[in-house]
């Protein structure tokens, strides 16, 4: 296929501008000659960086084709503007665009002007594509060789939308250096989170982390990277706790990997919250499913325990502690597993055993009662009658004649 | 590009230069009309600027506009062969020539301060500074190290607008430089804009980098945060004796900009406000230590020179008796160049197209193919410098080269190879155009340091020969009462009539410089006067 000159030119321009932003051209003369050769007449001195807000949520579960469509729509909207106002647009990555343009250099007034231009661009993209975008603005550099510095500044300005949310224009001169102090995080949260995960209380865990994010938002100059690192650390902690309950390590490592990747990609606190909510749900689900599986065998063991010890004075507490479960939890779980409460189940076992003894010719009711764990013969008799329909003395048809 | 708004290219060229000086890409503060150097202005005020522009737009080819310290005061009929603009700037009768009087008069809007090329509308940005520094280190290399700084360690300080050029110039000549600046932000900015190669966290680290590069004979510039006095003393203590020691701390503005040892830049204002006397004591203490360290280096064998920041004067004032026991860079390294009429010649592409300058670069190199020095400079500057504002080039050409190259430029315009005419101009720090006893004319052989007739004659001569803009000014560079200097611009529009003027002006302008140095007894200049076809009656007689 032969490309026409126009298209070749377009690609060449993009390559040149990208090299310029990445500071890859070593000779000043080359910069000027190439700029002229490529017909780039605008004397740009400033870089804006435009990012798609909540790109993660916007593109979640969308095909690559859909993602491409979104990107190209933004690009088209920007290029249309570029034609009108004299600027150059580059797509740098999935959700990031660089705009090279000229702003004057006379201080505060120009700062306001730059911000105004950026706001117009945001509105334009909103109208044309229907999504929110944010813009970071770098300082103007009179020397084209230093335009990459403006780009870097714009990137750093744009990263501040992390806390302020979408639809923002942030100028590099408005930002205060990030706070890099780890002490803004408390350690107590870790232990609280551990408890929530162990008790599969996803709601409480989510609430805890959302509170934490709200707190962090108030520290405007907190480095998002630091916050992300902390969340990764907490995710790792939750995963570790979950692994200790015996939850499936393969699924958990999948959750862990996915969370880290998404956390790093996310560009607003809001997105962090969405991701972390999903992660907690995943981990607690995994813990609870495993526990369910594990509980089955616990109750089987408990039943075995009952069958082996019905003749003794066993209690709910004894059974629960035999299978290492909390009494309350055991009591609920046992009922859902067997359909009967512990005491009903135990009574049934004892009555069944008593019936067997009576059928085998045992005649002393008090002896039978003792052998199946009842010290009070009258009580045993009442229970027996209520379940079997007849008192124990009348149960063995063969024995009946003796009375 | 070729749109003439004025009645001729002479007027148009000057108008474009004036606009260029105030281009936001060039000027320090366009809204205040400040072009560079503290408060160097291109016009008195906005009203004056407006009128100057209108005058240039309507000026006939046989009229001359007069500008008195940035204010247009008259238009007279003259001739096509004479200047379109004549200026006088910041001129005060010598007895009244102090900052105090100046401020009083400026307050009444009777005068303004134009530094040098701001007043004469020929400022082109920082390339001029780079060229001066490049040239100085080239001369240092030639004089002491067989033409290269390879394997040599240079110690300096100050990374401001002027000083920032030093590390670039040193590495361009193959050397290794450690440069200290008291402000970490300034060091960082230099790193970001490639004025230094590495930012070291400590002197030890800086030395490690430097010594490794020296071992490999590779050029390297290492910047570090540190007070010059502290760093210089620490090096002495370590018995590290650099091959060259200088500094470009702002000692010329001791109280305003120099930073005393032990004080962080952000603490200065408070200390100054709370206890100015104490602050002054700290300054004096530091400058004395700084100076002593420089002289200790000199005594231990380093090549030492002052880089025009008047640190010797400041130290002397603080009580250092022998501060002037080493030379400044101009009298030591650039004077031999001035003797042959070689100085900061420059030209500007009025088209605004960089290719015009690259074309003239090639023309220049083809005119003087044997000049490897010139080739090195052009290659260096093409690689390192882009243009802001109108594209321009600086090259230190001598009395013989300037008229030849001027003709060549006019020829390129005539043939239409340049997209528009070019302006030929220069800085004021040239051979015959400045009297400045603290800098350019310090320690003249015949003691004529303060003789200011030369720049006056230079201006009159350039006007007679037919330059398009000629001006005479006072106080540029070294401040009120300390210098008199002249500016000159001629527009090469490709016309034959212009060619004659170019030849005359570009011969006379550096020519009077050669005569000035010959008159002062410099043999290099005397030889040129004898062989170069100059008419210097008294010298002929001797």
Interface residues (C-beta under 8 A of the other chain):
Chain A: X26 X27 X28 X29 X31 X32 X33 X36 X45 X104 X105 X106 X142 X143 X144 X145 X146 X149
Chain B: X24 X25 X26 X29 X30 X31 X192 X193 X194 X353 X354 X355 X358 X382 X383 X384 X385 X386 X387 X388
